[in-house]
Amino acid sequence: MAEVKLLGLSYSPFSHRVEWALKIKGVKYEFIEEDLQNKSPLLLQSNPIHKKIPVLIHNGKCICESMVILEYIDEAFEGPSILPKDPYDRALARFWAKYVEDKGAAVWKSFFSKGEEQEKAKEEAYEMLKILDNEFKDKKCFVGDKFGFADIVANGAALYLGILEEVSGVVLVTSEKFPNFCAWRDEYCTQNEEYFPSRDELLIRYRAYIQPVDASK
């Protein structure tokens, strides 16, 4: 039997992507929780360039970067396909995955930064949300009707964005501004709840990192 280990953080959306893909494929794996303040020798050895999680170790071989790992899992293990079979649909999935990945940094900065940097990040986040709101006007998945690669990559927008809003008091998304996005997010979370980490645990984790906004100011 193949030996599969995942170095990650239980509350990280990037680690969660990989766990999700492994579960879809029915792959048994060992999850190794990392401490990013005191990175293990295994992590430093497995990802010497970026020294980041997640890292998938499959039969002693190390694969880094969550989107790269997702494609590897899809190709290396039997089970339901994560990427579409059709070349055009596959290209679309990669396009939307990269778009969400690139713009996701602005969303995180909207909660973790302050002042002018935060306002600039919010503007960029709103631009992304407008585009996604338009994209989900008449569909439930990024590519066709099948949940897959781009949808897994978008877990930050679907699940973690709401967590960060709740703990910080900074609200980016409302049903009035982004009705289609909100409908997509609600459906996404309902249909995939079995794959999600504990919401209560995520709230506890992120409250340790984000200082709530003082509404009196």
KELO-814317 format. One line per 2 residues: number of its first residue (from 0); their letters; for each residue x, y, z of N, C-alpha, C. Coordinates in nm, 3 decimals. Atoms other than C-alpha are relative to their C-alpha. Example, Ala and Ser with C-alpha at 12.3 -4.5 7.8 and 13.67 -1.06 7.14 Angstrom:
0> AS> 0.089,-0.119,0.000,1.230,-0.450,0.780,0.090,0.120,0.000  -0.082,-0.119,-0.006,1.367,-0.106,0.714,-0.077,0.109,0.073
END
This chain:
0> MA> 0.085,-0.120,0.000,0.000,0.000,0.000,0.088,0.125,0.000  -0.076,-0.124,0.009,0.123,0.349,-0.088,-0.002,0.074,0.133
2> EV> -0.009,-0.079,-0.122,0.244,0.558,0.203,-0.023,0.146,-0.035  0.034,-0.139,0.029,0.086,0.905,0.199,-0.003,0.078,0.129
4> KL> -0.002,-0.090,-0.114,0.162,1.182,0.445,-0.029,0.141,-0.048  0.029,-0.138,0.033,0.037,1.539,0.447,0.049,0.089,0.114
6> LG> -0.046,-0.100,-0.096,0.227,1.815,0.626,-0.085,0.124,-0.018  0.088,-0.115,0.016,-0.012,2.097,0.699,-0.045,0.059,0.131
8> LS> 0.067,-0.059,-0.116,-0.225,2.300,0.936,-0.148,-0.035,-0.011  0.139,0.045,0.004,-0.570,2.177,1.030,-0.097,0.112,-0.035
10> YS> 0.089,-0.113,0.027,-0.716,2.528,0.992,0.038,0.077,-0.128  -0.044,-0.068,0.122,-0.542,2.619,0.665,-0.086,-0.037,-0.120
12> PF> 0.077,0.033,0.121,-0.754,2.647,0.349,0.084,-0.073,-0.104  -0.087,0.066,0.096,-0.451,2.530,0.150,0.018,-0.147,0.035
14> SH> -0.005,0.140,-0.043,-0.411,2.214,0.356,-0.134,-0.068,-0.023  0.135,0.056,0.015,-0.786,2.165,0.345,-0.028,-0.042,-0.143
16> RV> 0.017,0.038,0.140,-0.781,2.162,-0.035,0.054,-0.141,-0.025  -0.066,0.128,0.024,-0.542,1.870,-0.032,-0.073,-0.114,0.072
18> EW> 0.075,0.102,-0.073,-0.731,1.678,0.236,-0.129,-0.035,-0.074  0.125,0.019,0.074,-1.050,1.725,0.036,0.023,-0.092,-0.121
20> AL> -0.030,0.080,0.119,-0.893,1.582,-0.279,0.032,-0.145,0.038  -0.033,0.135,-0.045,-0.753,1.283,-0.090,-0.125,-0.076,0.041
22> KI> 0.125,0.064,-0.042,-1.095,1.212,0.058,-0.086,-0.037,-0.120  0.076,0.029,0.122,-1.262,1.234,-0.284,0.054,-0.127,-0.066
24> KG> -0.065,0.116,0.062,-1.014,0.977,-0.412,-0.002,-0.124,0.089  0.001,0.113,-0.092,-1.055,0.759,-0.105,0.138,-0.044,0.043
26> VK> -0.139,0.031,-0.036,-0.683,0.778,-0.022,0.019,0.014,0.151  -0.034,-0.008,-0.141,-0.578,0.696,0.333,0.133,0.073,0.016
28> YE> -0.122,-0.080,-0.016,-0.317,0.936,0.464,0.023,0.033,0.147  -0.036,-0.046,-0.134,-0.135,1.050,0.776,0.014,0.151,-0.003
30> FI> -0.010,-0.145,-0.007,-0.186,1.415,0.864,0.098,0.038,0.110  -0.101,-0.044,-0.096,0.112,1.577,1.036,-0.014,0.151,0.019
32> EE> 0.022,-0.142,-0.031,0.030,1.909,1.204,0.134,0.070,0.019  -0.123,-0.078,-0.009,0.304,2.168,1.161,-0.018,0.122,0.089
34> DL> -0.005,-0.125,-0.074,0.400,2.462,1.380,0.086,0.096,-0.082  -0.074,-0.088,0.090,0.496,2.745,1.147,0.096,0.094,0.074
36> QN> -0.096,-0.078,-0.079,0.672,2.925,1.431,0.122,-0.084,0.035  -0.111,0.091,-0.030,0.891,2.621,1.481,-0.009,-0.117,-0.099
38> KS> 0.019,0.096,0.108,0.900,2.435,1.151,0.084,-0.125,0.022  -0.067,0.128,-0.025,0.989,2.070,1.170,0.111,-0.024,-0.102
40> PL> -0.104,0.039,0.096,1.302,1.928,1.008,-0.059,-0.069,-0.123  0.063,0.068,0.113,1.071,1.717,0.792,-0.056,0.100,-0.100
42> LL> 0.053,-0.103,0.090,0.898,2.026,0.651,0.112,0.072,-0.073  -0.113,-0.072,0.060,1.226,2.208,0.589,0.072,-0.086,-0.103
44> QS> -0.064,0.092,0.094,1.366,1.901,0.418,-0.091,-0.026,-0.120  0.096,0.034,0.106,1.048,1.836,0.216,-0.027,0.116,-0.094
46> NP> 0.025,-0.119,0.082,1.002,2.193,0.093,0.110,0.103,0.027  -0.114,-0.087,-0.033,1.348,2.355,0.111,-0.005,0.137,-0.068
48> IH> 0.004,-0.127,0.073,1.261,2.631,-0.139,-0.091,0.101,0.070  0.097,-0.094,-0.058,0.947,2.788,0.011,-0.019,-0.021,0.150
50> KK> 0.013,0.032,-0.143,0.944,2.611,0.351,-0.143,0.024,0.049  0.141,-0.023,-0.031,0.562,2.626,0.346,-0.078,-0.130,-0.004
52> IP> 0.096,0.110,0.011,0.271,2.391,0.394,-0.103,0.041,-0.106  -0.007,0.143,-0.025,0.106,2.192,0.253,0.109,-0.067,-0.083
54> VL> -0.090,0.087,0.076,0.346,1.922,0.142,-0.058,-0.140,0.004  0.045,0.138,0.009,0.229,1.583,0.021,0.123,-0.089,-0.019
56> IH> -0.109,0.097,0.014,0.472,1.294,0.070,-0.061,-0.133,-0.041  0.056,0.124,0.055,0.387,0.994,-0.146,0.114,-0.095,-0.031
58> NG> -0.109,0.096,0.016,0.616,0.695,-0.115,0.137,0.066,0.003  -0.128,-0.067,-0.019,0.896,0.924,-0.001,0.027,0.117,-0.092
60> KC> -0.017,-0.112,0.093,0.852,1.175,-0.284,-0.087,0.117,0.045  0.067,-0.119,-0.053,0.757,1.531,-0.192,-0.059,0.086,-0.111
62> IC> 0.067,-0.089,0.095,0.505,1.748,-0.381,-0.048,0.121,0.078  0.031,-0.125,-0.070,0.459,2.114,-0.283,-0.098,0.086,-0.081
64> ES> 0.097,-0.095,0.054,0.203,2.390,-0.349,-0.135,-0.070,-0.022  0.129,0.070,-0.005,-0.164,2.305,-0.302,-0.060,-0.031,-0.137
66> MV> 0.061,0.026,0.131,-0.279,2.342,-0.664,0.078,-0.104,-0.078  -0.083,0.103,0.062,0.013,2.136,-0.790,-0.032,-0.136,0.061
68> IL> 0.032,0.124,-0.070,-0.069,1.874,-0.528,-0.134,-0.055,-0.046  0.132,0.045,0.046,-0.434,1.861,-0.639,0.011,-0.072,-0.134
70> EY> -0.015,0.064,0.131,-0.331,1.782,-0.996,0.075,-0.132,0.014  -0.075,0.124,-0.021,-0.083,1.522,-0.873,-0.093,-0.109,0.053
72> ID> 0.094,0.097,-0.058,-0.350,1.351,-0.663,-0.095,-0.053,-0.107  0.093,0.041,0.104,-0.586,1.346,-0.959,0.063,-0.101,-0.096
74> EA> -0.069,0.087,0.095,-0.326,1.176,-1.178,0.057,-0.126,0.065  -0.071,0.111,-0.065,-0.162,0.948,-0.920,-0.092,-0.105,0.060
76> FE> 0.089,0.092,-0.071,-0.467,0.790,-0.760,-0.128,-0.025,-0.079  0.128,0.033,0.063,-0.773,0.612,-0.888,-0.113,0.064,0.077
78> GP> 0.116,-0.059,-0.065,-1.120,0.742,-0.812,-0.060,0.108,-0.086  0.067,-0.106,0.076,-1.349,1.025,-0.923,0.098,0.107,-0.047
80> SI> -0.090,-0.103,0.055,-1.182,1.283,-1.148,-0.022,0.133,0.069  0.007,-0.134,-0.059,-1.103,1.620,-0.996,0.007,0.105,-0.110
82> LP> -0.005,-0.087,0.118,-1.004,1.792,-1.321,-0.089,-0.059,-0.110  0.083,0.050,0.109,-1.241,1.768,-1.620,0.082,-0.079,-0.101
84> KD> -0.067,0.077,0.104,-1.156,1.520,-1.894,0.015,0.079,-0.129  -0.003,-0.079,0.123,-1.238,1.760,-2.177,0.110,0.106,0.008
86> PY> -0.112,-0.096,-0.005,-0.930,1.973,-2.266,-0.044,0.144,0.022  0.046,-0.138,-0.016,-1.129,2.296,-2.293,-0.051,0.024,0.142
88> DR> 0.050,-0.013,-0.137,-1.309,2.240,-1.964,0.115,-0.003,0.101  -0.116,0.006,-0.086,-0.976,2.150,-1.806,0.073,0.135,0.003
90> AL> -0.063,-0.133,0.008,-0.829,2.480,-1.928,-0.080,0.102,0.079  0.086,-0.091,-0.075,-1.129,2.667,-1.785,0.018,-0.019,0.150
92> AR> -0.018,0.028,-0.143,-1.087,2.496,-1.450,0.131,0.058,0.051  -0.129,-0.054,-0.041,-0.721,2.593,-1.437,-0.002,0.154,0.001
94> FW> 0.010,-0.146,0.005,-0.804,2.951,-1.539,-0.067,0.054,0.126  0.074,-0.051,-0.116,-1.061,3.000,-1.261,0.073,-0.029,0.130
96> AK> -0.078,0.032,-0.119,-0.842,2.825,-1.006,0.111,0.104,0.019  -0.108,-0.098,-0.009,-0.554,3.061,-1.086,-0.054,0.138,0.033
98> YV> 0.059,-0.130,-0.028,-0.784,3.363,-1.082,-0.033,0.013,0.148  0.036,-0.002,-0.142,-0.920,3.278,-0.738,0.124,0.002,0.088
100> ED> -0.125,0.005,-0.076,-0.570,3.197,-0.613,0.069,0.137,0.000  -0.069,-0.128,0.012,-0.423,3.525,-0.741,-0.072,0.111,0.077
102> KG> 0.079,-0.105,-0.064,-0.706,3.744,-0.610,-0.023,-0.026,0.148  0.025,0.034,-0.139,-0.734,3.559,-0.282,0.088,0.077,0.098
104> AA> -0.090,-0.075,-0.087,-0.437,3.748,-0.142,-0.063,0.131,0.046  0.066,-0.126,-0.035,-0.641,4.071,-0.150,-0.107,-0.022,0.107
106> VW> 0.102,0.031,-0.100,-0.919,3.906,0.048,0.063,-0.016,0.138  -0.067,0.019,-0.129,-0.679,3.797,0.320,0.053,0.132,0.055
108> KS> -0.051,-0.129,-0.045,-0.521,4.143,0.333,-0.112,0.090,0.051  0.115,-0.080,-0.046,-0.869,4.292,0.381,-0.025,-0.022,0.149
110> FF> 0.021,0.031,-0.141,-0.872,4.126,0.722,0.127,0.015,0.084  -0.124,0.005,-0.077,-0.507,4.110,0.823,0.082,0.128,-0.006
112> SK> -0.076,-0.125,0.010,-0.386,4.457,0.721,-0.081,0.116,0.056  0.065,-0.118,-0.057,-0.472,4.809,0.836,0.018,0.120,-0.092
114> GE> -0.016,-0.128,0.067,-0.516,5.160,0.701,-0.012,-0.005,-0.151  0.005,-0.013,0.145,-0.443,5.239,0.338,0.016,-0.135,-0.070
116> EQ> -0.021,0.132,0.060,-0.320,4.889,0.263,-0.128,-0.083,0.005  0.125,0.074,-0.014,-0.645,4.743,0.392,-0.105,0.050,-0.099
118> EK> 0.099,-0.056,0.091,-0.860,4.981,0.187,0.028,-0.038,-0.145  -0.039,0.042,0.135,-0.666,4.901,-0.129,-0.034,-0.147,-0.023
120> AK> 0.031,0.142,0.009,-0.708,4.530,-0.059,-0.151,-0.022,-0.015  0.145,0.011,0.009,-1.083,4.575,-0.010,-0.049,0.029,-0.141
122> EE> 0.041,-0.035,0.137,-1.117,4.743,-0.348,0.028,-0.115,-0.096  -0.034,0.113,0.087,-0.939,4.453,-0.516,-0.089,-0.120,0.028
124> AY> 0.089,0.111,-0.037,-1.149,4.202,-0.322,-0.139,0.022,-0.058  0.132,-0.030,0.056,-1.469,4.377,-0.432,-0.002,-0.026,-0.151
126> EM> -0.010,0.026,0.144,-1.351,4.357,-0.794,-0.014,-0.149,-0.029  0.009,0.145,0.017,-1.305,3.980,-0.760,-0.143,-0.048,0.027
128> LK> 0.134,0.043,-0.038,-1.642,3.939,-0.589,-0.104,0.037,-0.106  0.090,-0.040,0.108,-1.819,4.131,-0.866,0.009,-0.096,-0.117
130> IL> -0.021,0.093,0.111,-1.667,3.904,-1.128,-0.058,-0.136,0.033  0.056,0.129,-0.039,-1.759,3.591,-0.935,-0.152,0.005,0.009
132> DN> 0.146,-0.015,-0.008,-2.109,3.724,-0.873,-0.063,-0.012,-0.139  0.048,0.009,0.137,-2.155,3.763,-1.246,0.016,-0.142,-0.055
134> EF> -0.028,0.136,0.050,-2.001,3.421,-1.315,-0.102,-0.101,0.051  0.094,0.096,-0.059,-2.246,3.246,-1.084,-0.146,0.042,-0.018
136> KD> 0.136,-0.046,0.026,-2.551,3.417,-1.227,-0.093,-0.115,-0.037  0.086,0.109,0.047,-2.679,3.095,-1.384,0.067,-0.136,0.010
138> KK> -0.062,0.131,-0.017,-2.455,2.812,-1.262,0.048,-0.019,0.143  -0.037,0.033,-0.137,-2.349,2.632,-0.944,0.146,-0.038,0.016
140> CF> -0.140,0.039,-0.004,-1.995,2.526,-1.036,0.078,0.084,-0.100  -0.081,-0.080,0.091,-1.705,2.694,-1.212,-0.003,-0.054,-0.142
142> VG> -0.004,0.062,0.133,-1.703,2.446,-1.500,-0.114,-0.100,-0.012  0.112,0.091,0.020,-2.027,2.287,-1.615,-0.080,-0.020,0.128
144> DK> 0.082,0.032,-0.117,-2.240,2.113,-1.355,0.074,-0.089,0.100  -0.074,0.092,-0.086,-1.966,1.901,-1.197,0.097,0.074,0.090
146> FG> -0.091,-0.057,-0.098,-1.788,2.006,-0.880,0.139,-0.057,-0.022  -0.133,0.050,0.029,-1.413,1.985,-0.928,0.112,0.092,0.044
148> FA> -0.128,-0.066,-0.032,-1.068,2.144,-0.931,-0.016,0.145,0.043  0.013,-0.142,-0.032,-1.157,2.513,-0.940,-0.087,0.023,0.123
150> DI> 0.089,-0.015,-0.115,-1.433,2.468,-0.684,0.074,-0.032,0.130  -0.079,0.033,-0.118,-1.195,2.302,-0.438,0.096,0.114,0.033
152> VA> -0.092,-0.111,-0.021,-0.943,2.583,-0.487,-0.073,0.121,0.059  0.079,-0.115,-0.048,-1.223,2.832,-0.412,-0.053,-0.018,0.141
154> NG> 0.051,0.022,-0.135,-1.275,2.694,-0.062,0.020,0.122,0.091  -0.023,-0.120,-0.079,-1.128,3.015,0.078,-0.114,0.099,-0.012
156> AA> 0.110,-0.094,0.024,-1.401,3.226,-0.081,-0.131,-0.054,0.056  0.127,0.060,-0.040,-1.677,2.981,0.005,-0.014,-0.016,0.151
158> LY> 0.008,0.031,-0.143,-1.594,2.891,0.365,0.078,0.098,0.087  -0.088,-0.076,-0.089,-1.303,3.086,0.510,-0.031,0.149,0.001
160> LG> 0.032,-0.142,0.004,-1.416,3.431,0.397,-0.103,0.034,0.107  0.102,-0.023,-0.102,-1.724,3.404,0.617,0.055,-0.011,0.142
162> IL> -0.064,0.015,-0.131,-1.512,3.285,0.911,0.075,0.128,0.036  -0.079,-0.120,-0.024,-1.282,3.585,0.876,-0.089,0.122,0.023
164> EE> 0.094,-0.109,-0.023,-1.577,3.824,0.851,-0.054,-0.004,0.142  0.060,0.013,-0.132,-1.726,3.688,1.170,0.096,0.037,0.112
166> VS> -0.094,-0.026,-0.109,-1.411,3.710,1.381,0.058,0.141,-0.005  -0.062,-0.132,0.012,-1.291,4.046,1.247,-0.100,0.116,0.008
168> GV> 0.098,-0.107,0.008,-1.614,4.243,1.209,0.005,0.075,-0.131  -0.011,-0.060,0.133,-1.506,4.341,0.856,-0.088,-0.081,-0.096
170> VL> 0.094,0.070,0.088,-1.789,4.254,0.617,0.025,0.039,-0.145  -0.023,-0.024,0.142,-1.704,4.221,0.249,-0.120,-0.039,-0.085
172> VT> 0.105,0.059,0.082,-2.002,4.021,0.126,-0.137,0.018,0.064  0.140,-0.004,-0.040,-2.373,4.096,0.153,-0.085,-0.051,-0.116
174> SE> 0.088,0.051,0.105,-2.663,3.940,-0.037,-0.053,0.111,-0.089  0.044,-0.113,0.082,-2.762,4.288,-0.155,0.103,0.034,-0.108
176> KF> -0.106,-0.034,0.095,-2.425,4.353,-0.320,0.033,-0.116,-0.094  -0.045,0.116,0.077,-2.345,4.001,-0.436,-0.097,-0.118,0.017
178> PN> 0.103,0.104,-0.021,-2.666,3.792,-0.450,0.037,-0.135,-0.060  -0.034,0.128,0.066,-2.536,3.530,-0.694,0.115,-0.070,0.072
180> FC> -0.111,0.057,-0.076,-2.212,3.481,-0.503,-0.050,-0.061,0.130  0.052,0.051,-0.127,-2.403,3.439,-0.177,-0.081,-0.128,-0.021
182> AW> 0.078,0.120,0.029,-2.640,3.186,-0.335,0.094,-0.117,-0.029  -0.099,0.102,0.028,-2.339,2.995,-0.469,0.067,-0.049,0.127
184> RD> -0.068,0.035,-0.125,-2.166,3.004,-0.131,-0.089,-0.085,0.090  0.092,0.076,-0.084,-2.475,2.880,0.053,-0.015,-0.144,-0.051
186> EY> 0.014,0.132,0.061,-2.518,2.590,-0.189,0.129,-0.081,0.018  -0.133,0.062,-0.014,-2.145,2.513,-0.178,0.017,-0.058,0.139
188> CT> -0.021,0.043,-0.138,-2.136,2.491,0.200,-0.098,-0.110,0.040  0.100,0.102,-0.032,-2.456,2.286,0.222,0.037,-0.134,-0.063
190> QN> -0.027,0.123,0.073,-2.353,2.033,-0.041,0.130,-0.069,0.041  -0.133,0.055,-0.027,-1.996,1.986,0.084,0.038,0.000,0.148
192> EE> -0.024,-0.011,-0.144,-2.033,2.008,0.460,0.083,-0.117,0.054  -0.070,0.118,-0.050,-1.899,1.655,0.508,0.152,0.010,-0.016
194> YF> -0.144,-0.013,0.025,-1.558,1.761,0.373,0.064,0.114,0.079  -0.053,-0.119,-0.064,-1.521,2.076,0.583,0.057,-0.028,0.139
196> PS> -0.045,0.005,-0.140,-1.318,2.120,0.901,-0.106,0.062,0.090  0.098,-0.053,-0.095,-1.511,2.214,1.215,-0.003,0.153,-0.005
198> RD> 0.014,-0.146,0.003,-1.647,2.568,1.188,0.038,0.062,0.135  -0.032,-0.052,-0.134,-1.619,2.616,1.564,0.151,0.004,0.022
200> EL> -0.146,0.004,-0.015,-1.253,2.511,1.553,0.066,0.110,-0.082  -0.055,-0.107,0.084,-1.185,2.753,1.267,-0.019,0.136,0.066
202> LI> 0.025,-0.128,-0.067,-1.345,3.038,1.460,0.098,0.021,0.115  -0.095,-0.009,-0.111,-1.127,2.965,1.763,0.140,0.032,-0.051
204> RY> -0.134,-0.019,0.055,-0.813,2.946,1.552,0.021,0.142,-0.051  -0.019,-0.130,0.063,-0.870,3.269,1.359,-0.023,0.117,0.094
206> RA> 0.014,-0.107,-0.100,-0.980,3.470,1.661,0.135,0.031,0.064  -0.133,-0.022,-0.058,-0.622,3.427,1.780,0.086,0.090,-0.089
208> YI> -0.082,-0.077,0.094,-0.496,3.611,1.471,-0.061,0.135,-0.037  0.067,-0.122,0.046,-0.752,3.883,1.404,-0.059,0.076,0.116
210> QP> 0.056,-0.088,-0.102,-0.838,4.175,1.627,-0.133,0.054,-0.052  0.130,-0.050,0.047,-1.212,4.252,1.594,-0.004,0.152,-0.013
212> VD> 0.016,-0.143,0.021,-1.312,4.595,1.465,-0.086,0.059,0.113  0.077,-0.069,-0.103,-1.431,4.835,1.734,-0.110,0.083,-0.068
214> AS> 0.112,-0.065,0.069,-1.777,4.941,1.611,-0.026,0.140,0.051  0.025,-0.133,-0.057,-1.775,5.250,1.837,0.088,0.107,-0.064
216> K> -0.094,-0.098,0.059,-1.492,5.412,1.638,-0.046,0.044,-0.136
END
